[in-house]
């Protein structure tokens, strides 16, 4: 892809991320919110592909879309009491949230202007980043990698135990 095409795809993905993010927090049906989250996470993976970070894109799809979002959907489906109750999905702190978003946008734009992250030359980018990340994960970061997997397993077991307790 040449540079103008990448820019167009970037803005389309960015708009999709913003729209689906608003849908996540504004839809009344929690299952539809989870589906909007899945779409948002897919679009973020598309941004990673545009940045030539294929490993991060694959990890985004496998971990967040394939695991976390599906776990959220299963949690919604396992909690049968939620369908009988009227869930109020309103925010009493809308004004505070609005000003927090404005502040976050201001800080983000300021940080982007102050850093040199956009001035990376092609010499600084690793040619085969998947191989480099794989070697790092399997050598110096092996213990933290395994600890995180055990922690995720414990969280999954805890969610199942809590869901089963609600039924009885």
ChimeraX commands (.cxc) that place a marker at each C-alpha (Angstrom):
marker #1 position 0.00,0.00,0.00 radius 0.5
marker #1 position 1.27,3.46,-0.73 radius 0.5
marker #1 position 1.15,6.30,1.78 radius 0.5
marker #1 position -2.21,7.89,0.81 radius 0.5
marker #1 position -3.98,4.51,0.94 radius 0.5
marker #1 position -2.55,3.83,4.41 radius 0.5
marker #1 position -3.81,7.22,5.58 radius 0.5
marker #1 position -7.32,6.51,4.32 radius 0.5
marker #1 position -7.38,3.06,5.94 radius 0.5
marker #1 position -6.05,4.57,9.18 radius 0.5
marker #1 position -8.83,7.17,9.32 radius 0.5
marker #1 position -11.50,4.57,8.50 radius 0.5
marker #1 position -10.22,2.28,11.27 radius 0.5
marker #1 position -9.96,5.22,13.69 radius 0.5
marker #1 position -13.54,6.26,12.99 radius 0.5
marker #1 position -14.68,2.65,13.45 radius 0.5
marker #1 position -12.82,2.46,16.77 radius 0.5
marker #1 position -14.42,5.66,18.02 radius 0.5
marker #1 position -17.92,4.72,16.89 radius 0.5
marker #1 position -17.74,1.21,18.34 radius 0.5
marker #1 position -16.22,2.58,21.56 radius 0.5
marker #1 position -19.17,4.93,21.94 radius 0.5
marker #1 position -21.50,2.02,21.25 radius 0.5
marker #1 position -19.78,-0.02,24.00 radius 0.5
marker #1 position -20.64,2.57,26.62 radius 0.5
marker #1 position -23.99,3.73,25.28 radius 0.5
marker #1 position -25.95,0.65,24.17 radius 0.5
marker #1 position -28.54,-0.66,26.61 radius 0.5
marker #1 position -28.17,-4.37,25.80 radius 0.5
marker #1 position -25.01,-5.69,27.44 radius 0.5
marker #1 position -24.59,-8.44,24.83 radius 0.5
marker #1 position -24.61,-5.82,22.06 radius 0.5
marker #1 position -22.03,-3.86,24.07 radius 0.5
marker #1 position -19.79,-6.94,24.09 radius 0.5
marker #1 position -20.16,-7.35,20.33 radius 0.5
marker #1 position -19.25,-3.69,19.81 radius 0.5
marker #1 position -16.18,-4.27,21.99 radius 0.5
marker #1 position -15.16,-7.21,19.78 radius 0.5
marker #1 position -15.46,-5.00,16.68 radius 0.5
marker #1 position -13.44,-2.24,18.36 radius 0.5
marker #1 position -10.67,-4.68,19.26 radius 0.5
marker #1 position -10.57,-6.00,15.68 radius 0.5
marker #1 position -10.13,-2.44,14.40 radius 0.5
marker #1 position -7.26,-1.89,16.85 radius 0.5
marker #1 position -5.62,-5.00,15.39 radius 0.5
marker #1 position -6.00,-3.38,11.98 radius 0.5
marker #1 position -4.11,-0.33,13.24 radius 0.5
marker #1 position -1.32,-2.64,14.41 radius 0.5
marker #1 position -1.14,-4.18,10.94 radius 0.5
marker #1 position -0.78,-0.69,9.45 radius 0.5
marker #1 position 2.12,-0.07,11.84 radius 0.5
marker #1 position 3.87,-3.27,10.62 radius 0.5
marker #1 position 3.43,-4.86,14.05 radius 0.5
marker #1 position 2.05,-8.19,12.90 radius 0.5
marker #1 position 2.81,-9.94,16.17 radius 0.5
marker #1 position 0.85,-7.35,18.16 radius 0.5
marker #1 position -2.04,-7.63,15.70 radius 0.5
marker #1 position -2.11,-11.41,16.09 radius 0.5
marker #1 position -1.85,-11.12,19.87 radius 0.5
marker #1 position -4.65,-8.55,19.86 radius 0.5
marker #1 position -6.94,-10.90,17.96 radius 0.5
marker #1 position -5.99,-14.05,19.90 radius 0.5
marker #1 position -5.87,-12.60,23.40 radius 0.5
marker #1 position -8.39,-9.78,23.44 radius 0.5
marker #1 position -10.89,-10.79,20.78 radius 0.5
marker #1 position -10.49,-14.53,21.16 radius 0.5
marker #1 position -10.21,-14.75,24.91 radius 0.5
marker #1 position -11.24,-11.67,26.86 radius 0.5
marker #1 position -14.24,-10.70,24.73 radius 0.5
marker #1 position -15.47,-14.29,24.56 radius 0.5
marker #1 position -15.02,-14.56,28.33 radius 0.5
marker #1 position -17.16,-11.44,28.74 radius 0.5
marker #1 position -19.84,-12.90,26.48 radius 0.5
marker #1 position -19.79,-16.19,28.43 radius 0.5
marker #1 position -20.05,-14.27,31.71 radius 0.5
marker #1 position -23.08,-12.42,30.38 radius 0.5
marker #1 position -24.66,-15.65,29.19 radius 0.5
marker #1 position -23.89,-17.52,32.46 radius 0.5
marker #1 position -25.48,-14.83,34.59 radius 0.5
marker #1 position -29.11,-15.70,34.05 radius 0.5
marker #1 position -30.38,-13.33,36.74 radius 0.5
marker #1 position -29.42,-10.34,34.59 radius 0.5
marker #1 position -32.20,-11.02,32.11 radius 0.5
marker #1 position -34.92,-10.76,34.73 radius 0.5
marker #1 position -33.66,-7.54,36.31 radius 0.5
marker #1 position -33.98,-4.04,34.93 radius 0.5
marker #1 position -30.41,-2.79,34.51 radius 0.5
marker #1 position -30.02,0.95,34.47 radius 0.5
marker #1 position -27.13,1.86,32.20 radius 0.5
marker #1 position -26.88,5.57,32.80 radius 0.5
marker #1 position -23.99,7.63,34.01 radius 0.5
marker #1 position -24.65,10.16,36.73 radius 0.5
marker #1 position -21.17,11.62,36.18 radius 0.5
marker #1 position -21.57,12.56,32.51 radius 0.5
marker #1 position -20.15,16.06,32.98 radius 0.5
marker #1 position -17.08,14.76,34.83 radius 0.5
marker #1 position -16.61,12.11,32.13 radius 0.5
marker #1 position -16.81,14.73,29.40 radius 0.5
marker #1 position -14.15,16.94,31.01 radius 0.5
marker #1 position -11.96,13.90,31.67 radius 0.5
marker #1 position -12.14,13.00,27.97 radius 0.5
marker #1 position -11.23,16.56,26.98 radius 0.5
marker #1 position -8.29,16.52,29.40 radius 0.5
marker #1 position -7.14,13.13,28.09 radius 0.5
marker #1 position -7.30,14.39,24.49 radius 0.5
marker #1 position -5.31,17.50,25.39 radius 0.5
marker #1 position -2.63,15.50,27.21 radius 0.5
marker #1 position -2.43,12.97,24.36 radius 0.5
marker #1 position -1.97,15.63,21.70 radius 0.5
marker #1 position 0.62,17.40,23.85 radius 0.5
marker #1 position 2.59,14.19,24.41 radius 0.5
marker #1 position 2.53,13.36,20.70 radius 0.5
marker #1 position 3.90,16.79,19.85 radius 0.5
marker #1 position 6.63,16.60,22.50 radius 0.5
marker #1 position 7.93,13.11,21.74 radius 0.5
marker #1 position 9.99,11.96,18.80 radius 0.5
marker #1 position 8.04,8.73,18.35 radius 0.5
marker #1 position 6.92,9.77,14.86 radius 0.5
marker #1 position 10.50,10.35,13.67 radius 0.5
marker #1 position 11.57,6.71,13.62 radius 0.5
marker #1 position 13.70,5.84,10.63 radius 0.5
marker #1 position 13.51,2.53,8.79 radius 0.5
marker #1 position 16.95,1.60,10.18 radius 0.5
marker #1 position 15.58,1.51,13.75 radius 0.5
marker #1 position 12.76,-0.91,12.92 radius 0.5
marker #1 position 13.68,-4.56,13.39 radius 0.5
marker #1 position 13.28,-6.49,10.15 radius 0.5
marker #1 position 11.73,-9.59,11.71 radius 0.5
marker #1 position 9.94,-8.36,14.82 radius 0.5
marker #1 position 8.00,-11.61,15.35 radius 0.5
marker #1 position 11.22,-13.61,15.70 radius 0.5
marker #1 position 12.71,-11.01,18.05 radius 0.5
marker #1 position 9.64,-10.94,20.28 radius 0.5
marker #1 position 9.42,-14.75,20.26 radius 0.5
marker #1 position 13.04,-15.11,21.37 radius 0.5
marker #1 position 12.50,-12.54,24.13 radius 0.5
marker #1 position 9.36,-14.30,25.38 radius 0.5
marker #1 position 11.00,-17.70,25.45 radius 0.5
marker #1 position 14.28,-16.59,27.07 radius 0.5
marker #1 position 14.35,-13.59,29.39 radius 0.5
marker #1 position 10.57,-13.19,29.85 radius 0.5
marker #1 position 9.68,-16.88,30.25 radius 0.5
marker #1 position 8.83,-16.72,33.96 radius 0.5
marker #1 position 6.54,-13.65,33.72 radius 0.5
marker #1 position 4.89,-15.20,30.66 radius 0.5
marker #1 position 4.06,-18.37,32.59 radius 0.5
marker #1 position 2.94,-16.45,35.70 radius 0.5
marker #1 position 0.45,-14.49,33.58 radius 0.5
marker #1 position -0.94,-17.71,32.11 radius 0.5
marker #1 position -1.48,-19.16,35.60 radius 0.5
marker #1 position -3.10,-15.89,36.72 radius 0.5
marker #1 position -5.50,-15.96,33.76 radius 0.5
marker #1 position -6.37,-19.58,34.53 radius 0.5
marker #1 position -7.09,-18.65,38.16 radius 0.5
marker #1 position -9.30,-15.77,37.03 radius 0.5
marker #1 position -11.25,-18.09,34.72 radius 0.5
marker #1 position -11.77,-20.64,37.50 radius 0.5
marker #1 position -12.84,-17.85,39.87 radius 0.5
marker #1 position -15.39,-16.58,37.36 radius 0.5
marker #1 position -16.86,-20.06,36.96 radius 0.5
marker #1 position -17.05,-20.55,40.74 radius 0.5
marker #1 position -18.82,-17.19,41.20 radius 0.5
marker #1 position -21.26,-17.92,38.37 radius 0.5
marker #1 position -22.09,-21.35,39.83 radius 0.5
marker #1 position -22.64,-19.85,43.31 radius 0.5
marker #1 position -25.27,-17.45,41.92 radius 0.5
marker #1 position -27.33,-20.33,40.50 radius 0.5
marker #1 position -27.61,-22.26,43.76 radius 0.5
marker link #1:1,2 radius 0.2
marker link #1:2,3 radius 0.2
marker link #1:3,4 radius 0.2
marker link #1:4,5 radius 0.2
marker link #1:5,6 radius 0.2
marker link #1:6,7 radius 0.2
marker link #1:7,8 radius 0.2
marker link #1:8,9 radius 0.2
marker link #1:9,10 radius 0.2
marker link #1:10,11 radius 0.2
marker link #1:11,12 radius 0.2
marker link #1:12,13 radius 0.2
marker link #1:13,14 radius 0.2
marker link #1:14,15 radius 0.2
marker link #1:15,16 radius 0.2
marker link #1:16,17 radius 0.2
marker link #1:17,18 radius 0.2
marker link #1:18,19 radius 0.2
marker link #1:19,20 radius 0.2
marker link #1:20,21 radius 0.2
marker link #1:21,22 radius 0.2
marker link #1:22,23 radius 0.2
marker link #1:23,24 radius 0.2
marker link #1:24,25 radius 0.2
marker link #1:25,26 radius 0.2
marker link #1:26,27 radius 0.2
marker link #1:27,28 radius 0.2
marker link #1:28,29 radius 0.2
marker link #1:29,30 radius 0.2
marker link #1:30,31 radius 0.2
marker link #1:31,32 radius 0.2
marker link #1:32,33 radius 0.2
marker link #1:33,34 radius 0.2
marker link #1:34,35 radius 0.2
marker link #1:35,36 radius 0.2
marker link #1:36,37 radius 0.2
marker link #1:37,38 radius 0.2
marker link #1:38,39 radius 0.2
marker link #1:39,40 radius 0.2
marker link #1:40,41 radius 0.2
marker link #1:41,42 radius 0.2
marker link #1:42,43 radius 0.2
marker link #1:43,44 radius 0.2
marker link #1:44,45 radius 0.2
marker link #1:45,46 radius 0.2
marker link #1:46,47 radius 0.2
marker link #1:47,48 radius 0.2
marker link #1:48,49 radius 0.2
marker link #1:49,50 radius 0.2
marker link #1:50,51 radius 0.2
marker link #1:51,52 radius 0.2
marker link #1:52,53 radius 0.2
marker link #1:53,54 radius 0.2
marker link #1:54,55 radius 0.2
marker link #1:55,56 radius 0.2
marker link #1:56,57 radius 0.2
marker link #1:57,58 radius 0.2
marker link #1:58,59 radius 0.2
marker link #1:59,60 radius 0.2
marker link #1:60,61 radius 0.2
marker link #1:61,62 radius 0.2
marker link #1:62,63 radius 0.2
marker link #1:63,64 radius 0.2
marker link #1:64,65 radius 0.2
marker link #1:65,66 radius 0.2
marker link #1:66,67 radius 0.2
marker link #1:67,68 radius 0.2
marker link #1:68,69 radius 0.2
marker link #1:69,70 radius 0.2
marker link #1:70,71 radius 0.2
marker link #1:71,72 radius 0.2
marker link #1:72,73 radius 0.2
marker link #1:73,74 radius 0.2
marker link #1:74,75 radius 0.2
marker link #1:75,76 radius 0.2
marker link #1:76,77 radius 0.2
marker link #1:77,78 radius 0.2
marker link #1:78,79 radius 0.2
marker link #1:79,80 radius 0.2
marker link #1:80,81 radius 0.2
marker link #1:81,82 radius 0.2
marker link #1:82,83 radius 0.2
marker link #1:83,84 radius 0.2
marker link #1:84,85 radius 0.2
marker link #1:85,86 radius 0.2
marker link #1:86,87 radius 0.2
marker link #1:87,88 radius 0.2
marker link #1:88,89 radius 0.2
marker link #1:89,90 radius 0.2
marker link #1:90,91 radius 0.2
marker link #1:91,92 radius 0.2
marker link #1:92,93 radius 0.2
marker link #1:93,94 radius 0.2
marker link #1:94,95 radius 0.2
marker link #1:95,96 radius 0.2
marker link #1:96,97 radius 0.2
marker link #1:97,98 radius 0.2
marker link #1:98,99 radius 0.2
marker link #1:99,100 radius 0.2
marker link #1:100,101 radius 0.2
marker link #1:101,102 radius 0.2
marker link #1:102,103 radius 0.2
marker link #1:103,104 radius 0.2
marker link #1:104,105 radius 0.2
marker link #1:105,106 radius 0.2
marker link #1:106,107 radius 0.2
marker link #1:107,108 radius 0.2
marker link #1:108,109 radius 0.2
marker link #1:109,110 radius 0.2
marker link #1:110,111 radius 0.2
marker link #1:111,112 radius 0.2
marker link #1:112,113 radius 0.2
marker link #1:113,114 radius 0.2
marker link #1:114,115 radius 0.2
marker link #1:115,116 radius 0.2
marker link #1:116,117 radius 0.2
marker link #1:117,118 radius 0.2
marker link #1:118,119 radius 0.2
marker link #1:119,120 radius 0.2
marker link #1:120,121 radius 0.2
marker link #1:121,122 radius 0.2
marker link #1:122,123 radius 0.2
marker link #1:123,124 radius 0.2
marker link #1:124,125 radius 0.2
marker link #1:125,126 radius 0.2
marker link #1:126,127 radius 0.2
marker link #1:127,128 radius 0.2
marker link #1:128,129 radius 0.2
marker link #1:129,130 radius 0.2
marker link #1:130,131 radius 0.2
marker link #1:131,132 radius 0.2
marker link #1:132,133 radius 0.2
marker link #1:133,134 radius 0.2
marker link #1:134,135 radius 0.2
marker link #1:135,136 radius 0.2
marker link #1:136,137 radius 0.2
marker link #1:137,138 radius 0.2
marker link #1:138,139 radius 0.2
marker link #1:139,140 radius 0.2
marker link #1:140,141 radius 0.2
marker link #1:141,142 radius 0.2
marker link #1:142,143 radius 0.2
marker link #1:143,144 radius 0.2
marker link #1:144,145 radius 0.2
marker link #1:145,146 radius 0.2
marker link #1:146,147 radius 0.2
marker link #1:147,148 radius 0.2
marker link #1:148,149 radius 0.2
marker link #1:149,150 radius 0.2
marker link #1:150,151 radius 0.2
marker link #1:151,152 radius 0.2
marker link #1:152,153 radius 0.2
marker link #1:153,154 radius 0.2
marker link #1:154,155 radius 0.2
marker link #1:155,156 radius 0.2
marker link #1:156,157 radius 0.2
marker link #1:157,158 radius 0.2
marker link #1:158,159 radius 0.2
marker link #1:159,160 radius 0.2
marker link #1:160,161 radius 0.2
marker link #1:161,162 radius 0.2
marker link #1:162,163 radius 0.2
marker link #1:163,164 radius 0.2
marker link #1:164,165 radius 0.2
marker link #1:165,166 radius 0.2
marker link #1:166,167 radius 0.2
marker link #1:167,168 radius 0.2
view
